[in-house]
Amino acid sequence: MTMTHKCYRRDPDVKAVTDLVTDEQLQNAFQGTNFGHDDFRGLLAQGCIKALAGWHQGHTLTAILDELRLISWNKQTSKIKVTAKGRHYIWLAFKGRPGV
């Protein structure tokens, strides 16, 4: 079996975070959760950054990031890695903001 890896940076069809995680995927992933607000895209970006920094975050958000393949979570060792998709999500989430 051969594995293929998608290069999100070079994909001309990936121009916004909605190209990586659709609105439908987002709603399905967060269905039944209560974070006190509904800025789910902000939570995904923040969660990817926390994972990249090695900071702890809650189980629910970690599970959602894993489900959406923004992180890779080895539950046996509790090691979390941000995937290429997750790193590109961070870039797209912040690239248009002033001062970034």
C-alpha positions in Angstrom: 0.0 0.0 0.0 1.3 3.4 -0.9 0.5 6.5 1.1 0.0 9.8 -0.5 0.3 13.1 1.3 -1.5 16.2 0.2 0.4 19.4 -0.1 -2.1 22.0 1.0 0.2 24.9 0.3 0.5 24.1 -3.4 -3.2 23.1 -3.9 -4.8 26.0 -5.9 -8.2 24.9 -4.6 -7.3 25.6 -1.0 -7.6 29.3 -0.4 -9.5 29.6 2.8 -10.1 27.6 6.0 -13.5 26.6 4.6 -11.6 24.7 1.9 -9.9 22.6 4.6 -12.9 22.2 7.0 -16.3 22.7 5.4 -19.1 24.4 7.3 -20.9 21.0 7.4 -17.9 19.2 8.8 -17.5 22.0 11.4 -21.2 21.8 12.5 -21.0 18.0 12.7 -17.8 18.0 14.7 -19.1 20.5 17.3 -22.7 19.2 17.5 -23.7 18.7 21.1 -20.7 20.6 22.5 -20.9 23.7 24.7 -17.9 26.0 24.7 -19.9 29.0 25.8 -19.8 30.6 22.3 -20.0 29.4 18.7 -16.7 30.7 17.2 -15.8 27.2 16.2 -13.3 28.2 13.6 -11.5 30.3 16.2 -11.4 27.3 18.5 -9.9 25.2 15.7 -7.2 27.8 15.0 -6.5 28.2 18.7 -6.4 24.5 19.3 -3.9 23.9 16.5 -1.7 26.7 17.9 -1.9 25.2 21.4 -1.0 21.7 20.0 1.9 23.2 18.1 3.2 24.9 21.3 2.7 21.7 23.3 0.2 23.2 25.6 -2.6 21.3 27.2 -6.2 21.7 26.0 -9.4 20.0 26.8 -10.3 16.5 25.7 -13.3 17.5 23.6 -11.4 20.0 21.4 -8.5 17.6 21.1 -10.9 14.9 19.9 -12.5 17.3 17.4 -9.1 18.4 16.0 -8.1 14.7 15.6 -11.4 13.9 13.9 -10.9 16.7 11.4 -7.3 15.6 10.9 -5.8 18.9 12.0 -3.7 17.0 14.6 -2.5 13.5 15.0 -3.1 12.2 18.5 -1.3 9.1 19.9 -3.5 8.3 22.8 -1.1 5.7 24.2 1.7 8.2 24.6 -0.4 11.3 24.8 1.7 12.8 22.1 0.0 15.3 19.7 1.4 16.5 16.4 -0.1 19.2 14.2 -0.6 17.8 10.7 0.2 19.6 7.5 -3.5 20.3 7.2 -3.5 21.8 10.7 -0.4 24.0 10.0 -2.1 25.2 6.8 -5.3 25.9 8.8 -3.3 28.1 11.1 -1.8 30.0 8.2 -5.1 30.6 6.4 -6.8 31.6 9.7 -4.3 34.4 10.4 -2.8 35.4 7.1 -5.3 38.2 6.4 -5.2 39.7 9.9 -3.6 43.1 10.4 -0.2 43.0 12.1 0.3 39.3 11.2 
